[in-house]
């Protein structure tokens, strides 16, 4: 009996303890799902102050259209700014946890919380305290300054405020306007140095170690490699892990981009590290103390054979600027008639030399084929050995704009291009004007040129037939 009574007493005591424990836990009141906590227009946010009790506080502020980390020269990550705006501009509560908590610290709030203040363009502010995650880890506790109540909100709205300052910093750091770049210089001890310059006609030239026209697309890709640099880590001078010895070495690569204004961005690459199997190196910008750890594959993009920089778009006119076309077909073009055929564009209509409109779209196709020529291969040897002159080229195409005349000479079939599956594609020799270079191009331009000649030949045949018919009719009329 005593044993039984003791059991009852113990059970009752445990129940009292359990009730007490339950009361002490954060209990959700009647949930107020989707209750609006904040609402503002995203573009109105101009400042974010984050005060953290156990780590460095920071202020993010929009200055002249650019977000900066106050007290530093660092830009704020665009993705982080957008994240703050997106997560908070129409934030709603998942549940109302407690209306007037006696001890906010139970939720990671109060002095333990992260105090955040948002400032709008009109001076209005929104403030709140971000707390701990709830027991399930899918929501966070929050206490708006405008209320004593504690709510839960989605995790993604608050989980980034405790991140290190580097997480708020823009990972891209090499800023320049590619459209304004006037010259590029590349210095690399283990590769070939070279320099490029933009002409007044907006065409890129390789000027060192020798001169040649450069492929604009290739030059843009090189600039894109620098613009796309993203730091995996940032290290500031004076920090314990700042690799001072490495940046005192000769750079593995140095790229100088000079804009038309005269300002130059100088980017230097140092050292070699491996993290998770990936090769990395340090980057430093001239006149800056920060170091950025980036993938070293960028170095490979600049260690190139200079022949790959050759301009493969060699025809100087745009299709829409071509106003007249003349195609001469010589011997050796198979079934293609020999002769010279011309068409001109008048008020947007292509006409043959006798003023008769050209049916179909062949002149436009030829203008587009000329404008779109891309060299597949540059050939060695003297141009005279390839029969690519007005007197002996199998196909001669002259294109005229208002102020310019360009002559294209297509010659004999060259070595075919063999793809990975063993398929052979015909290529033909080509030269332009009096330039000494000889190219291999695909069959497209030759094919469209032949179409133009065929149609011109048919037009001449019809004109001849009409002339002969008129002549016969005239003779018969006289006889009568």
C-alpha positions in Angstrom: 0.0 0.0 0.0 2.8 2.4 0.9 4.5 1.4 -2.3 1.4 2.2 -4.3 0.9 5.5 -2.6 4.5 6.4 -3.3 4.0 5.6 -7.0 1.0 7.9 -7.1 2.9 10.8 -5.5 5.8 10.3 -7.9 3.5 10.3 -10.9 1.7 13.5 -9.7 5.0 15.2 -9.1 6.2 14.3 -12.6 3.0 15.6 -14.1 3.4 18.9 -12.3 7.0 19.2 -13.6 5.8 18.3 -17.1 3.1 21.0 -17.0 5.7 23.5 -15.8 8.1 22.6 -18.6 5.4 22.8 -21.2 4.4 26.3 -20.0 8.0 27.5 -20.2 8.3 26.5 -23.9 7.5 29.0 -26.7 3.8 28.2 -27.5 2.2 29.3 -30.7 -1.0 31.2 -30.0 -3.9 31.0 -32.4 -1.9 31.2 -35.6 -2.3 34.4 -37.7 -1.1 32.9 -40.9 -0.2 35.4 -43.7 -0.4 38.4 -41.4 1.4 41.3 -43.2 4.5 42.4 -41.2 6.2 44.7 -43.7 5.4 46.2 -47.1 7.4 48.5 -49.3 8.5 49.0 -52.9 11.8 47.3 -53.6 13.3 50.3 -55.4 12.6 52.5 -52.3 15.1 50.8 -50.1 18.4 52.8 -49.8 20.0 51.6 -46.5 20.3 48.5 -44.4 21.8 48.6 -40.9 22.6 45.3 -39.3 23.7 45.3 -35.6 24.9 41.9 -34.4 25.8 41.2 -30.7 28.6 38.7 -31.3 30.2 39.7 -34.6 31.0 42.7 -36.8 28.0 45.0 -37.5 27.6 46.5 -40.9 25.8 49.1 -42.9 24.8 48.7 -46.5 23.9 51.9 -48.3 23.0 53.0 -51.8 25.2 55.9 -52.9 24.8 57.4 -56.4 23.1 54.3 -57.6 25.7 51.9 -56.3 25.4 49.9 -53.1 28.4 50.1 -50.8 29.5 48.6 -47.5 29.9 51.8 -45.3 33.3 52.4 -44.0 34.9 50.4 -46.8 35.5 50.7 -50.5 33.7 47.5 -51.1 30.6 47.1 -53.3 27.7 45.1 -51.9 26.7 41.9 -53.7 23.9 42.7 -56.1 22.4 39.3 -55.3 22.5 40.1 -51.6 20.7 43.4 -52.1 18.1 41.8 -54.3 17.7 39.0 -51.7 17.0 41.5 -48.9 14.5 43.4 -51.0 12.8 40.3 -52.2 12.5 38.6 -48.8 11.3 41.6 -46.8 9.3 43.9 -49.2 6.0 42.0 -48.5 7.0 39.8 -45.5 4.1 37.9 -43.9 4.0 36.0 -40.6 3.6 32.2 -40.5 2.4 32.2 -36.9 1.9 34.6 -33.9 4.0 33.0 -31.2 3.5 35.3 -28.2 2.0 38.7 -28.0 3.9 40.1 -25.0 6.8 37.8 -24.1 8.3 38.3 -20.7 11.7 37.0 -21.8 12.4 37.6 -25.5 15.8 36.0 -25.1 14.0 32.6 -25.2 13.5 33.2 -28.9 17.0 34.6 -29.5 15.6 38.1 -29.4 16.2 41.1 -27.2 19.9 41.6 -26.5 20.7 38.3 -28.1 19.0 39.2 -31.4 20.2 40.8 -34.6 18.8 44.3 -34.8 18.0 45.4 -38.4 16.9 48.8 -39.6 15.7 49.5 -43.2 15.6 53.1 -44.5 13.5 54.1 -47.4 14.2 56.8 -50.0 11.6 59.1 -48.3 13.3 58.7 -44.9 10.8 56.2 -43.5 12.3 53.3 -41.5 11.3 49.7 -40.7 13.0 48.0 -37.8 13.0 44.5 -36.4 14.9 42.0 -34.3 15.8 38.7 -36.0 16.0 35.7 -33.6 16.8 32.0 -33.5 15.3 29.3 -35.7 12.3 27.6 -34.3 12.6 24.0 -33.0 11.8 22.5 -36.5 14.4 24.8 -38.1 12.1 25.8 -41.0 11.1 29.2 -39.5 12.8 32.0 -37.6 11.5 34.2 -34.8 11.1 37.9 -35.5 9.9 40.8 -33.4 9.0 44.0 -35.3 9.8 47.3 -33.5 6.3 48.4 -34.2 5.0 45.5 -32.0 5.9 43.6 -28.8 4.6 40.4 -30.5 6.9 37.6 -31.6 6.2 35.9 -34.9 7.7 33.1 -37.0 8.6 33.8 -40.6 10.1 31.7 -43.4 13.7 30.8 -42.8 14.9 32.4 -46.1 13.8 35.9 -44.8 16.3 36.0 -41.9 18.9 33.3 -42.1 21.6 35.4 -43.9 21.9 38.3 -41.3 24.4 36.3 -39.3 26.8 35.7 -42.2 30.3 37.1 -42.4 30.8 40.4 -44.0 32.4 38.7 -47.0 29.1 37.2 -47.8 27.6 40.6 -48.3 30.5 41.7 -50.6 30.3 41.6 -54.4 32.3 38.7 -55.6 32.9 40.4 -59.0 35.6 42.9 -58.6 37.1 43.8 -62.0 34.9 46.6 -63.3 35.3 48.3 -66.7 33.2 49.2 -69.7 34.1 46.8 -72.6 32.6 49.3 -75.1 35.1 51.9 -73.9 38.2 49.8 -73.9 40.8 51.2 -76.4 43.8 48.9 -75.9 44.7 45.7 -74.2 48.2 44.6 -73.1 48.9 41.0 -71.9 52.2 40.2 -70.1 52.9 36.5 -69.2 56.3 35.1 -68.4 55.4 31.6 -69.4 53.6 32.6 -72.6 53.7 35.1 -75.4 53.2 38.8 -74.6 50.9 40.7 -77.0 49.0 44.0 -77.4 45.8 44.9 -79.1 44.4 48.3 -80.2 41.0 49.5 -81.4 41.1 51.5 -84.7 38.9 54.6 -85.3 36.8 52.3 -87.5 36.1 50.2 -84.3 38.1 47.2 -85.5 40.7 45.5 -83.3 44.3 45.2 -84.4 47.1 43.1 -83.0 50.0 45.6 -82.8 52.6 43.6 -80.9 54.6 41.4 -81.4 53.5 41.9 -85.1 50.6 43.7 -86.8 47.4 42.0 -88.1 43.7 42.4 -88.0 42.3 40.7 -84.9 39.0 38.8 -84.5 36.7 41.1 -82.6 34.7 38.2 -81.1 37.9 36.7 -79.8 39.0 40.0 -78.2 35.6 40.4 -76.6 35.9 36.9 -75.1 39.3 37.8 -73.6 37.8 40.9 -72.0 34.8 38.8 -70.8 37.2 36.5 -69.0 38.4 39.5 -66.9 34.9 40.9 -66.4 33.6 37.5 -65.2 36.3 37.0 -62.5 34.5 36.1 -59.2 36.3 35.8 -55.9 36.0 32.6 -53.9 37.6 34.4 -51.0 38.7 37.9 -50.1 41.8 38.7 -48.0 42.7 42.2 -46.8 46.1 43.5 -46.1 47.0 43.1 -42.4 44.9 39.9 -42.0 46.8 36.9 -40.7 46.3 34.9 -43.9 47.3 37.7 -46.3 49.9 36.0 -48.7 52.4 38.9 -48.8 55.2 36.7 -50.1 53.2 35.5 -53.1 52.4 39.0 -54.4 56.0 40.0 -54.2 56.7 37.4 -56.9 56.6 38.1 -60.6 52.9 37.8 -61.7 52.0 34.7 -63.7 49.8 37.0 -65.8 49.2 40.7 -66.1 46.4 42.2 -68.1 46.0 46.0 -68.7 42.8 47.3 -70.1 42.9 51.0 -71.1 39.7 52.9 -71.8 39.2 55.9 -74.1 39.3 58.2 -71.1 42.8 57.1 -70.4 42.0 55.1 -67.2 43.6 51.7 -67.0 42.5 48.6 -65.1 45.6 46.5 -64.3 44.9 42.9 -63.1 47.7 40.7 -61.9 47.6 37.0 -61.1 49.9 35.3 -58.5 50.6 31.9 -57.0 48.9 28.6 -57.2 46.7 26.8 -54.7 44.4 23.8 -54.8 41.1 23.6 -52.9 38.8 20.6 -53.4 40.8 19.5 -56.4 40.5 22.9 -58.2 43.4 25.0 -59.2 43.2 28.6 -57.8 45.4 31.7 -57.9 45.4 35.1 -56.2 44.4 38.3 -58.1 45.4 41.9 -57.2 44.2 45.1 -58.8 46.7 47.9 -59.1 46.4 50.5 -56.3 44.2 48.2 -54.2 45.2 46.2 -51.2 42.6 43.5 -51.4 43.5 40.0 -52.7 40.9 37.8 -54.5 41.2 34.0 -54.8 39.9 32.9 -58.2 40.0 29.8 -60.5 43.2 29.8 -62.4 41.6 28.6 -65.6 41.5 32.3 -66.6 45.2 32.1 -67.2 44.7 29.4 -69.8 42.4 31.8 -71.8 45.3 34.2 -72.4 48.0 31.6 -73.1 47.1 31.3 -76.8 48.7 31.0 -80.2 48.5 34.4 -81.7 47.2 33.0 -84.9 43.9 32.3 -83.1 43.5 36.1 -82.8 43.4 36.6 -86.5 40.3 38.3 -87.7 38.1 35.7 -89.4 35.4 38.2 -90.4 37.3 39.7 -93.3 34.6 41.3 -95.4 34.3 45.0 -94.5 30.7 45.8 -95.6 27.4 45.1 -93.9 24.8 43.4 -96.1 22.4 46.3 -95.8 25.0 48.7 -97.1 25.6 46.8 -100.4 23.8 48.7 -103.2 25.3 46.9 -106.3 26.6 43.4 -107.1 28.6 42.2 -110.1 29.6 38.6 -110.5 32.0 37.3 -113.2 32.2 33.6 -113.8 35.2 32.2 -115.7 36.2 28.9 -117.1 36.3 25.8 -114.9 33.0 26.4 -113.1 31.3 23.4 -114.6 27.8 24.0 -115.8 27.8 27.6 -114.6 27.7 29.9 -117.6 30.7 32.2 -118.3 30.0 35.9 -118.2 29.5 39.0 -116.1 26.2 39.8 -114.5 25.2 42.9 -112.5 22.3 44.0 -110.3 21.7 47.2 -108.4 19.3 48.2 -105.7 16.9 51.1 -106.4 14.5 52.2 -103.7 14.8 48.8 -102.0 14.2 46.8 -105.2 17.0 44.8 -106.9 17.0 45.2 -110.7 19.2 43.7 -113.5 21.4 46.0 -115.5 18.6 46.6 -118.0 16.2 47.8 -115.2 14.1 44.6 -115.0 13.4 43.6 -111.4 15.2 40.6 -110.1 12.7 37.9 -109.1 13.3 36.1 -105.8 15.9 36.9 -103.1 19.2 35.9 -104.6 20.9 39.4 -104.5 20.0 39.7 -100.8 21.2 36.2 -100.2 24.5 37.0 -101.9 24.9 40.3 -99.9 24.3 38.3 -96.6 26.7 35.6 -97.7 29.4 38.2 -98.3 28.8 40.0 -95.1 28.8 36.8 -93.1 32.0 35.3 -94.5 34.2 33.7 -91.8 37.6 32.3 -92.5 38.0 28.7 -91.7 41.8 28.6 -92.2 44.6 31.0 -93.2 46.9 29.6 -95.9 50.6 30.0 -96.3 52.2 30.9 -99.6 52.1 33.6 -102.2 48.7 34.7 -103.4 49.9 34.5 -107.0 50.2 30.7 -106.7 46.4 30.4 -106.1 45.1 32.2 -109.2 43.1 34.7 -107.2 43.1 37.8 -109.4 40.5 39.5 -111.7 42.2 37.9 -114.7 42.1 34.3 -113.6 39.8 33.7 -110.6 37.0 31.3 -111.5 34.5 33.5 -109.6 34.9 37.2 -109.0 32.3 39.1 -107.0 32.3 42.9 -106.7 30.1 44.5 -104.0 29.6 48.3 -104.0 28.3 50.5 -101.2 27.8 54.2 -101.5 31.5 54.9 -100.9 33.3 51.6 -101.1 33.9 48.9 -103.6 35.1 45.5 -102.4 36.3 42.7 -104.7 36.2 39.0 -103.6 38.0 36.3 -105.6 37.0 32.6 -105.2 39.4 30.1 -106.5 40.0 26.3 -106.6 38.8 23.7 -104.1 41.1 23.3 -101.2 41.7 20.6 -98.7 38.4 19.5 -97.2 37.4 19.8 -93.6 37.0 16.4 -91.9 34.8 16.3 -88.8 35.0 13.9 -85.9 32.7 11.4 -87.7 34.8 11.4 -90.9 32.5 13.6 -92.9 34.2 15.7 -95.5 33.2 19.3 -96.2 34.4 21.2 -99.2 36.4 24.4 -98.8 37.5 26.9 -101.4 40.4 29.4 -101.6 39.5 33.1 -101.4 41.2 36.5 -101.4 39.9 40.1 -101.0 40.9 43.1 -103.0 44.7 43.4 -103.2 45.4 42.0 -99.7 48.1 39.3 -99.8 46.3 36.9 -97.4 44.7 33.7 -98.8 41.9 32.0 -96.9 39.9 28.8 -97.0 36.1 29.3 -96.7 33.1 27.0 -96.9 31.1 26.4 -100.0 28.2 28.7 -99.1 29.4 32.0 -100.8 30.4 30.1 -104.0 27.1 28.4 -104.1 25.1 31.6 -103.8 27.4 33.3 -106.3 26.6 30.5 -108.8 22.9 31.1 -108.2 23.3 34.7 -109.1 25.2 33.8 -112.3 22.5 31.3 -113.3 19.7 33.7 -112.8 21.7 36.4 -114.6 22.3 34.0 -117.5 18.7 33.1 -117.8 17.7 36.8 -117.8 20.2 37.5 -120.6 18.8 34.5 -122.6 15.2 35.8 -122.2 16.3 39.3 -123.2 18.1 37.9 -126.3 15.0 35.9 -127.2 12.8 39.0 -126.8 15.2 41.0 -129.0 15.2 38.3 -131.7 11.4 38.1 -131.6 11.1 41.9 -132.0 13.6 41.8 -134.8 11.7 39.0 -136.6 8.4 40.8 -136.2 10.0 43.9 -137.6 11.3 42.1 -140.7 8.0 40.5 -141.3 6.2 43.8 -141.0 8.5 45.3 -143.6 7.9 42.4 -146.0 4.2 42.9 -145.8 
